[in-house]
Amino acid sequence: MSNSNQSSPSLTYAPHPWTVWYWSLRGIIAIIAVLGNGIVVWLIISRRKLWTRPNCFVLSLSLADFCAGAINTPLELYCTMLGTSCSSWLVQAIKDMFIVASVFNLCAMTIDRYVAVTHSLRYPRIMNDKTCVLVIATAWGLGISIPWIFYIIRIREFHTYRIISIFRLLFCNALPMAGLVLAYFRMLRISRKHRRKVGQQRQQVDFNYLSKRRVNERSENRSAVRFIGSMVAFFVFCYSLTFYRVLSSYILFISVPYVIVPISRLLYYMNSALNCLVYALFKKDIRREARNLFCRTGTEQ
């Protein structure tokens, strides 16, 4: 490690284990990601009721998570079995493309809900169709470009690799994690402030059409806050171990137990697989359409 002219493959790319338990769990997670996110994508595309601006961000995130399950796990399993027949750099670039795209699409969805809660009256003007396309395109652009820039450079000298890895840790993990948490607590504070105002309105005036509409808007804001809060909490939980591993290896120069590597990978793939369950639990329109789909299917059988 002290020699700057030598590469450190054990630190730059830790291989996947050959153990049955790891690939069994990866297979289960991949199946859940493909089926769950596939259903969400199909529902949004096929149900005109779900053609809303917030669901455009859900659709984009679901596509990234779907690809992470459908492409990453089979590719990494294939290359692990073949050993040296695959380029670890190429596999890492393909794998990271969908993982990083998922992270930035979650950020994009949080930005949309943040504007809806903090600037509810100006939301239709701020988050118009052009802005939505730009935000989603930026999320995918960052998700695709960052891993492939890393692949093109392919730094094998450890200290330079370390600098780039620190940049990726900050830009793809630390900043999104901090931004998501701050955005959630800001949304939570504003939602509680609005709820207090609604309580005061109930005591001062009788409900008319306008007051009911305002109460409905506040109810939607509370639902958005719960939805984003669940997504952020799950994201922080699943990526914390990866953050710790990279921080220890490249900044603190502390070796971590080898078992941390497969567990951290299982966790961030689990994030992609189980995001769809958060939609089903906390997003009313998707939950309603999914219930209708499965109830009708069960009735037909």
Solvent accessible surface area in square Angstrom, and as a share of the most:
residue,aa,sasa,rsa
1,M,120,0.54
2,S,114,0.74
3,N,63,0.32
4,S,50,0.33
5,N,132,0.68
6,Q,107,0.47
7,S,59,0.38
8,S,17,0.11
9,P,94,0.59
10,S,87,0.56
11,L,46,0.23
12,T,13,0.07
13,Y,41,0.16
14,A,15,0.12
15,P,84,0.53
16,H,12,0.06
17,P,13,0.08
18,W,158,0.56
19,T,60,0.35
20,V,123,0.71
21,W,110,0.38
22,Y,0,0.00
23,W,26,0.09
24,S,53,0.34
25,L,79,0.39
26,R,0,0.00
27,G,25,0.24
28,I,95,0.48
29,I,22,0.11
30,A,11,0.08
31,I,104,0.53
32,I,65,0.33
33,A,2,0.02
34,V,46,0.26
35,L,111,0.55
36,G,17,0.16
37,N,0,0.00
38,G,22,0.22
39,I,59,0.30
40,V,7,0.04
41,V,19,0.11
42,W,124,0.43
43,L,1,0.00
44,I,6,0.03
45,I,100,0.51
46,S,51,0.33
47,R,41,0.15
48,R,178,0.65
49,K,149,0.63
50,L,0,0.00
51,W,140,0.49
52,T,55,0.32
53,R,70,0.26
54,P,27,0.17
55,N,1,0.00
56,C,58,0.35
57,F,1,0.01
58,V,1,0.00
59,L,42,0.21
60,S,8,0.05
61,L,0,0.00
62,S,0,0.00
63,L,73,0.36
64,A,0,0.00
65,D,0,0.00
66,F,66,0.27
67,C,31,0.19
68,A,1,0.00
69,G,5,0.05
70,A,39,0.30
71,I,70,0.36
72,N,0,0.00
73,T,10,0.06
74,P,72,0.45
75,L,46,0.23
76,E,1,0.01
77,L,64,0.32
78,Y,133,0.51
79,C,14,0.08
80,T,16,0.09
81,M,98,0.44
82,L,79,0.39
83,G,41,0.39
84,T,141,0.82
85,S,82,0.53
86,C,34,0.20
87,S,52,0.33
88,S,46,0.30
89,W,24,0.08
90,L,66,0.33
91,V,10,0.06
92,Q,25,0.11
93,A,4,0.03
94,I,39,0.20
95,K,12,0.05
96,D,11,0.06
97,M,30,0.13
98,F,19,0.08
99,I,11,0.06
100,V,9,0.05
101,A,0,0.00
102,S,2,0.02
103,V,4,0.03
104,F,20,0.08
105,N,1,0.01
106,L,4,0.02
107,C,24,0.15
108,A,4,0.03
109,M,2,0.01
110,T,4,0.02
111,I,88,0.45
112,D,0,0.00
113,R,35,0.13
114,Y,65,0.25
115,V,17,0.09
116,A,10,0.08
117,V,0,0.00
118,T,25,0.15
119,H,72,0.32
120,S,34,0.22
121,L,157,0.78
122,R,113,0.41
123,Y,28,0.11
124,P,83,0.52
125,R,162,0.59
126,I,58,0.30
127,M,4,0.02
128,N,59,0.30
129,D,100,0.52
130,K,170,0.72
131,T,37,0.22
132,C,7,0.04
133,V,101,0.58
134,L,117,0.58
135,V,28,0.16
136,I,32,0.16
137,A,57,0.44
138,T,68,0.40
139,A,4,0.03
140,W,54,0.19
141,G,37,0.36
142,L,53,0.26
143,G,0,0.00
144,I,76,0.39
145,S,44,0.28
146,I,18,0.09
147,P,2,0.02
148,W,72,0.25
149,I,96,0.49
150,F,12,0.05
151,Y,41,0.16
152,I,127,0.65
153,I,78,0.40
154,R,102,0.37
155,I,37,0.19
156,R,139,0.51
157,E,52,0.23
158,F,1,0.00
159,H,61,0.27
160,T,54,0.32
161,Y,4,0.02
162,R,55,0.20
163,I,112,0.57
164,I,33,0.17
165,S,9,0.06
166,I,37,0.19
167,F,110,0.46
168,R,38,0.14
169,L,5,0.02
170,L,88,0.44
171,F,65,0.27
172,C,7,0.04
173,N,19,0.10
174,A,21,0.17
175,L,111,0.55
176,P,9,0.06
177,M,29,0.13
178,A,51,0.39
179,G,37,0.36
180,L,5,0.02
181,V,48,0.28
182,L,128,0.64
183,A,19,0.14
184,Y,49,0.18
185,F,115,0.48
186,R,98,0.36
187,M,0,0.00
188,L,37,0.18
189,R,136,0.50
190,I,17,0.09
191,S,3,0.02
192,R,122,0.44
193,K,91,0.39
194,H,28,0.12
195,R,102,0.37
196,R,151,0.55
197,K,97,0.41
198,V,8,0.04
199,G,29,0.28
200,Q,104,0.46
201,Q,57,0.25
202,R,134,0.49
203,Q,161,0.71
204,Q,143,0.63
205,V,82,0.47
206,D,127,0.66
207,F,99,0.41
208,N,88,0.45
209,Y,175,0.67
210,L,74,0.37
211,S,11,0.07
212,K,117,0.49
213,R,104,0.38
214,R,97,0.36
215,V,26,0.15
216,N,88,0.45
217,E,47,0.21
218,R,46,0.17
219,S,37,0.24
220,E,117,0.52
221,N,12,0.06
222,R,60,0.22
223,S,19,0.12
224,A,8,0.06
225,V,6,0.04
226,R,126,0.46
227,F,5,0.02
228,I,0,0.00
229,G,12,0.11
230,S,28,0.18
231,M,1,0.00
232,V,6,0.04
233,A,63,0.49
234,F,43,0.18
235,F,1,0.00
236,V,41,0.23
237,F,120,0.50
238,C,0,0.00
239,Y,4,0.01
240,S,47,0.30
241,L,40,0.20
242,T,13,0.08
243,F,55,0.23
244,Y,99,0.38
245,R,37,0.14
246,V,23,0.13
247,L,50,0.25
248,S,1,0.01
249,S,15,0.10
250,Y,17,0.06
251,I,56,0.28
252,L,95,0.47
253,F,84,0.35
254,I,93,0.47
255,S,106,0.69
256,V,27,0.16
257,P,82,0.52
258,Y,119,0.45
259,V,73,0.42
260,I,28,0.14
261,V,11,0.06
262,P,3,0.02
263,I,63,0.32
264,S,0,0.00
265,R,11,0.04
266,L,16,0.08
267,L,31,0.15
268,Y,11,0.04
269,Y,5,0.02
270,M,51,0.23
271,N,4,0.02
272,S,2,0.01
273,A,1,0.00
274,L,42,0.21
275,N,2,0.01
276,C,7,0.04
277,L,91,0.45
278,V,15,0.09
279,Y,0,0.00
280,A,35,0.27
281,L,119,0.59
282,F,72,0.30
283,K,26,0.11
284,K,105,0.44
285,D,27,0.14
286,I,2,0.01
287,R,75,0.27
288,R,107,0.39
289,E,8,0.04
290,A,15,0.12
291,R,126,0.46
292,N,66,0.34
293,L,26,0.13
294,F,113,0.47
295,C,76,0.46
296,R,115,0.42
297,T,56,0.32
298,G,46,0.44
299,T,116,0.68
300,E,132,0.59
301,Q,179,0.80
